[in-house]
Amino acid sequence: MSEAEPYMGEEYLFPLSFQQARLWFLEQLDPANAAYNMPITLRLDGALRTDALVAAFQHVVDRHEALRTRFERDSQVQVVAESWTISPTLVDLSGLPDGHRERELARVKLEVVRRPFDLWSAPPLRVVVVRVSPEEHVLLLVIHHIVCDGWSLGVLARELSIAYSAWCDGLPPELPELPVQYGDFALWQRDRLSGEGLREELEHWSGVLVGAPAAIELPTDHPRPPDPSYQGGRVRHGLAEPLAARLEQVAQAHGASLFMVVLAAYGIVLSRMSGRPDVVVGTATAGRSRPETEGLVGCFIDVVPLRVDLSGDPAAGELLARVRRTCLDAFAHQDLPFERLVEHLQPERDLSRTPVFQVMLNGQDTLKHDLSWPGVEVTGENPEPGLSKYDLTLDVHREGSGLLLDLEFSRDVFERESAQRLVERVGTVLAWLAEADPEAPVAGADVVSAAERAWLREAGSGPSAAVPEGSAAEVVLAGRPSGRVAVAGGERPQRSLSYARVEEVARRVAAALVARGVRRGDAVGIMLPRSPMVVPALLGVWLAGASCVPLEARPPAGRLRLVAADCGMRLLLTCAEAAAGLTAPGLETLHLEDVPAEETGRALPADLPGRARREEAGRTLPAGLSGRDRAYVAYPSGPPGLLVPHEAVVNALSSIVAEPGLAAQDVVLAATPLTLAGSLPELLAPLLAGARVVVATEAQAADPMSLAKLIEECGATVAGAAPETWRMLLDSGWRPVRPLRIWSCGDVPLTDLEVSTLYGPAGAPVSMVAPSGATPPEADEHGTAPPRTAGHRSSPGAGERGAGRPVANTELFVLDPRMRPVPAGVAGELYIGGTGVADGYLGRPALTAERFPPSPFAPGRRLFRTGEAARVTSGGSVSLTGAAERTAPERGGRIEPPAPAAERAPGERVAPHDALESLVLGCVRRVLDKPGLGVTDDFFEHGGSSMSAMKLALDIEQATGYRPGLRDLFRDSTAAGLAARVRTRRATAGPEEISTGPTHESRHD
């Protein structure tokens, strides 16, 4: 497709307006960028006269000098041609089949809109007429923003309609003569914005923005690339007429506009998402303060920053008053070009984002006119070029009697789903503002929409499954294969226990405990060396109706007394080996060796069926234990003890059998200490699946060679151990020789093996299963997660760890301090609810209330407060981001007034090392007019700006033969760094390439 005919006649030079100057700079920075292409798409149904259309376009071009303007690459001037002939391109699709025709039309539209302009050779205006059929055409008009704005598109559409109608009648168009042209505006603007008036405006805006965040850190779906691609998308959310009308009433009641109300809601959402009470939002201004400019085509539009202050948790009415003052003040000072403000503020240079603000809000509707063409029905279309200049741009439009929130987003950092949820949050807050009492604090506004709330609940929920009734012992022992080996010893494999033997020993232990006076709900300690007997001992305590208190085989001095006193331990189940040297005055003990072989009074026949055996052996045992009875009291390192009910244990075991999964043929090696919650799944879940457990001794679990040997010899298909055990094993160089699934209750640095992290918060057996590479938090002595560095993260995985998937009947909630779900992507505190949650701390009601608050989602249930900061990703998974603190890191600091030149004087001067550095340093000194600079002094820190950087690039080209690209200047802004780039370029390019001058930048960039 050809662009246009060459110039005809004379050319006139004008300076760039300040609005054009920034676009000129951005073109230098990224010549392939089409984000500033402005399209109009009109569908034309009827008998189109192409001759009249071409004549109409030519008439409009002849009227407006901006449409006959090209630009100089090496100087900030616009070149206006006295005349220029436009030549629209015709694309004929009428011969294509119907289905293929529409696909090709969509392709042509996208190609026309997204093709960059060459600003230096011809006016940036592209006209394409697509013939779909003899009676159907599509007009594509694309103009670069440097000569046009949204208002101008309305002017163009109106004048084109008038001119086409006139030419169809054989008459010249009757349009009023334009009093001025765009070049006159550029001259007037530069003359007005100088001297004292400019100084006052700069001082005003510097005061407005002092201390404002230089960048807004929103949770994103992708890491921010160093160079934006400007790829974008668009999502929408409509507000019905009743809400729109109510918002108008709220605005009127506060002397505000609807735009101000939307800005307040937008500010609340952005503040919640960034974790900051100070938000800067940009908005567009028409820039046509003089009436002579109203009918002109040109780039008049500008932007002003609006600082939304939510500090101190203002009331709704107070926030609207703040926003009103901010807007009125900004619009009263809108004549200062944004480019001059940026030059004055000199914010930190960052090519990955726009300066001062990265989010926009626009409330002005594009001018609309009746497009009446003789014999042709004209329908305007909203082209979707898939481009975005900012991270977020929210446009608010009237749509019938309602409102449309139209959000453009950058695909560099956001996914469509995240953008859709964001715009719905704005609608949710607007609904709150519509009904809120003016005295209601804005902290009470819930930014999560009903749809997002439902999605968050679903994303954080594990599968629903029936939990077997009764105690964990009854569930584990019910209906198992009595003749198979259930538990084997790691040191003496031949000393194994069949399923029948496990049950028999467990019932003898239970009977012995009952005979010693143990009653339902009593606490019984278990202090045994690691052997197969641990399993029936644990089950026996539960069959007796007691709760167990797991202890290491040889606890530190005083620990046993401390734990026994805290839980009121009724009895300690131990053995001679473990009890050697034990000092626990007043504590009754029962040695496992002393458990009578026939506590029921008679021997049980070996061939007695399983059900009859249980009935016979259980006549003296308590009956009717429920899932709410206490299963154990956990003391990971000392008081307070955590109370875990049977239903939590049963839910964990059942869930693990399903995922990560266990089958009857599995062999599970258990090496996790009994005091850790991770030991229960290893010891008991295999029995629930009919599999076999091999219990490693303390010595084997502590020695990497012994443990590695045991893994191979026992034929383990699954191995469970504490994180430190796995690290020890890996440090020894071990790797499995056959497929092995690894279980751990903490981080294991393995990516090449199948690792499942079984996370049991606050001592609950298991609430989440995390696959390899995901690392849930480890518990401290209170069963809670240790503090870590807090903060919002800009991308998934950047300093984050996956929390894994919730197991059955378990829910993960990421909540704010008011116990409300936070928006997806935003950091809150991780809470866990469901069947697997513990009942709280023994004898610590205040601590229980703090860490196990009532659930606002399930009456009568509690949540566990993990102490971990977390967020729900756009994909629905939970990522852990650190300690639960509501502070986010600030990126790029804050905006501060530029320091006087004397405060930015160069430090110790570093002299050039060679002739090339001397040449480049001379260029830097001349451009900045600072002869005292050295080769390590930063160009921008000493007064350099975006525009002076262009002059520096030209000076370096004249001195060295190579023009550095603007990206080079931003990334290596010292004479030494730029000289190094020139040196590298010379080494990799031939002399003929170096000498070609201006073409180098486009190649380099």
PyMOL commands that set and color helices and strands:
alter all, ss='L'
color gray80, all
select helices_A, chain A and resi 18-29+50-63+65-68+98-114+145-147+150-168+182-192+195-209+241-253+258-274+291-293+316-332+338-345+416-435+442-444+450-459+472-477+499-515+534-543+559-567+576-579+592-594+610-617+646-661+679-689+698-702+704-713+723-731+761-763+845-851+901-904+915-928+946-960+966-971+975-988+991-994+999-1004
alter helices_A, ss='H'
color red, helices_A
select strands_A, chain A and resi 7-15+37-46+69-71+77-84+89-92+125-133+136-144+232-239+278-285+302-309+359-362+372-373+376-381+392-399+402-410+485-489+497-498+523-527+547-551+569-574+589-591+630-634+642-645+667-670+692-695+718-721+741-744+754-759+768-770+801-802+805-806+810-815+828-834+840-841+864-872+878-883
alter strands_A, ss='S'
color yellow, strands_A
deselect
rebuild
show_as cartoon
